[in-house]
Amino acid sequence: MSETATEHRKPEISVLQEPGRVTVRVGGVVVADSTSALVLTEGRLPPRHYLPVSDVKMELLHPTVLSTH
């Protein structure tokens, strides 16, 4: 049985402005608060929010040895 082009189609990706406020808390501490967040959706994967660095309390974060490509 041959496969059709739609079986190899990559999932659609969309990036939209989040219409509301996004607040990130860790242990009750606000780490980020933004009204300028973007939400990325890709196929059946859960949506992911991206926030401007200026809306994140970077001094509360620390780097890890993990990375993604």
C-alpha positions as a Markdown table, in Angstrom:
| # | Residue | x | y | z |
|---|---|---|---|---|
| 1 | Met | 0.0 | 0.0 | 0.0 |
| 2 | Ser | 1.4 | 3.4 | -1.0 |
| 3 | Glu | 1.4 | 6.3 | 1.4 |
| 4 | Thr | -0.2 | 9.6 | 0.3 |
| 5 | Ala | 1.3 | 13.1 | 0.6 |
| 6 | Thr | -1.1 | 13.9 | 3.5 |
| 7 | Glu | 0.3 | 11.1 | 5.6 |
| 8 | His | 3.7 | 12.8 | 5.5 |
| 9 | Arg | 2.4 | 16.3 | 6.0 |
| 10 | Lys | 4.0 | 18.2 | 8.9 |
| 11 | Pro | 1.7 | 19.6 | 11.6 |
| 12 | Glu | 0.7 | 23.2 | 11.2 |
| 13 | Ile | 2.4 | 25.7 | 13.5 |
| 14 | Ser | 0.7 | 28.8 | 14.7 |
| 15 | Val | 2.0 | 31.7 | 16.9 |
| 16 | Leu | -0.6 | 34.0 | 18.2 |
| 17 | Gln | -0.8 | 36.8 | 20.8 |
| 18 | Glu | -2.1 | 35.5 | 24.1 |
| 19 | Pro | -5.2 | 37.5 | 24.7 |
| 20 | Gly | -4.9 | 37.6 | 28.5 |
| 21 | Arg | -2.3 | 37.9 | 31.2 |
| 22 | Val | 0.2 | 35.1 | 31.8 |
| 23 | Thr | 1.6 | 34.8 | 35.3 |
| 24 | Val | 4.2 | 32.2 | 36.2 |
| 25 | Arg | 4.6 | 31.2 | 39.9 |
| 26 | Val | 7.1 | 28.8 | 41.4 |
| 27 | Gly | 6.5 | 27.9 | 45.0 |
| 28 | Gly | 4.2 | 30.9 | 45.3 |
| 29 | Val | 6.8 | 33.4 | 44.0 |
| 30 | Val | 5.9 | 35.3 | 40.8 |
| 31 | Val | 8.8 | 34.5 | 38.4 |
| 32 | Ala | 7.1 | 36.1 | 35.3 |
| 33 | Asp | 4.1 | 38.3 | 34.6 |
| 34 | Ser | 3.2 | 39.3 | 31.0 |
| 35 | Thr | 0.4 | 40.8 | 28.9 |
| 36 | Ser | 2.7 | 40.4 | 25.8 |
| 37 | Ala | 3.0 | 36.6 | 25.8 |
| 38 | Leu | 2.8 | 34.5 | 22.6 |
| 39 | Val | 1.2 | 31.1 | 22.4 |
| 40 | Leu | 2.7 | 28.5 | 20.0 |
| 41 | Thr | 0.6 | 25.5 | 18.9 |
| 42 | Glu | 2.0 | 22.6 | 16.8 |
| 43 | Gly | -0.2 | 19.8 | 15.8 |
| 44 | Arg | -1.4 | 17.7 | 18.8 |
| 45 | Leu | 1.3 | 19.0 | 21.1 |
| 46 | Pro | 0.2 | 21.1 | 24.1 |
| 47 | Pro | 0.4 | 24.8 | 23.6 |
| 48 | Arg | 3.6 | 26.6 | 24.7 |
| 49 | His | 3.8 | 30.2 | 26.0 |
| 50 | Tyr | 6.7 | 32.4 | 25.2 |
| 51 | Leu | 7.2 | 35.6 | 27.3 |
| 52 | Pro | 9.4 | 38.6 | 26.6 |
| 53 | Val | 12.6 | 38.5 | 28.7 |
| 54 | Ser | 11.7 | 41.9 | 30.1 |
| 55 | Asp | 8.6 | 40.3 | 31.7 |
| 56 | Val | 10.6 | 37.6 | 33.5 |
| 57 | Lys | 12.6 | 38.0 | 36.7 |
| 58 | Met | 15.7 | 36.6 | 35.3 |
| 59 | Glu | 17.6 | 37.0 | 38.6 |
| 60 | Leu | 15.4 | 34.2 | 40.0 |
| 61 | Leu | 16.4 | 31.7 | 37.3 |
| 62 | His | 19.6 | 29.7 | 36.9 |
| 63 | Pro | 21.1 | 27.9 | 33.9 |
| 64 | Thr | 21.1 | 24.1 | 33.6 |
| 65 | Val | 23.3 | 21.7 | 31.7 |
| 66 | Leu | 20.4 | 20.6 | 29.6 |
| 67 | Ser | 19.8 | 22.0 | 26.1 |
| 68 | Thr | 17.5 | 21.5 | 23.1 |
| 69 | His | 18.1 | 21.8 | 19.4 |
